[in-house]
Amino acid sequence: MDKKILLGGAAALLLVGNMYATPASAAIDLSIGGEASLSVTMNDACEDEAADSDVNLVLEAAAGSVIADTDAAINTYVNGLGVGHNAAAITDAGSSSNANGDDALTFAADPCLGKSMDNPVWGFGKELSIGASGTLANGLGVSFSDTLDLTNVDVKETAFKLVLSGAFGDLQFKQGAQSAVDAISIAESDYDVTGDDLGGHTLSTDGTGGTGILWTAPMGALDLKVGYAPNSGGSSYDNAAYLDTFSIGVGMAMDSISIAAGYESASDNNNACTSLAAGGLDALTSAAAVIDAVYGAETCGDQTLIYVGAAMEAGTIGFNVNFTDLDTEEMDKQVMSINAATTVGEYDVSLGYRQNTNSYESTVEDKQSVVALGLGTSLGDGVGLGLSFSSSDVDLASQELGNGSTNLYYAEAKLTVGF
């Protein structure tokens, strides 16, 4: 557990140069903390890249159907899919790139560039967190927190948050607005996975960005959260990709069972789904780009997000199950996860399973399943040791003739020092 450095109201004022004075009853406390970690990992991410193929064979492999090897047949097939924003732009599906007249397409490159993995791989992490909180003389509660990720100095501010509390509930203002779906969620299945990771649960749409507001209403046993993001990406103009995105989350705890659900809707403001450029398939060079253009593999346009989760305690074992469904104008993403955790003596043990399905605008899909195991223990006050292992199987539609379905493992040992 982290050990915080607590400074009283007077000491906190010294840090900001005695610019103002607060009532004695304000009791504003400043906390400074953080953590540093050292990790060693092993994985088998290196793969061999298959030889180039052509448009015809790539489409056949993805769709599981036979298409005649002519420009006219390919165009007829693509236009027949009814993917309107792509079909209208396809004018010529062939060129003289190879012997049979169709474009030569490359597959995903070997991530190790032809080299073998030199296991183990050493790494480190470090972050600094600051916070201030207190209750004013009029009863208004105020808290502020921020986290500086010192490992990646290009993204220094990652968690700015200001919260006002009172009889009205909690009103949170956050940089990189937090969706009510994210706030109400019970657990995430964010396992460490190497290779083509389709990712864990999506807990916000692309409309939740910039600085936003999250209201937690005082509802007794019922936990109600409402989120609002005025625009995406922090843009102050009316041409931002998404404007006025609302979200709602509801949760309830009953003895040893907790349930939660959330919903968010974002309306596209500037036609975010891209069309196939002039020149049709001839302008594309990779199998992934062709699959995207023909079958629709982007998360774009109008978006709706549904989340359902539940957690249960059975003796010393805790279970949780989570499901998310992100529906967009092109690709939809569904994620289901089941996790279990318990404590055996001085050790925390966890087991998790995650299944991802990316459903393209047509009938094509990307699929992934992940099994993860974790073991952790405390070596002393503020010092922890964690061991984790995951095995991932991913099948990308665009790599059917390339690397195909791949099975990769990821193992990590991490020493964390909190202060």
Summary of the structure (lengths in Angstrom):
residues: 419
radius of gyration: 25.3
end to end distance: 8.3
largest distance: 83.6
contacts: 1373
relative contact order: 0.16
helix: 13%
strand: 47%
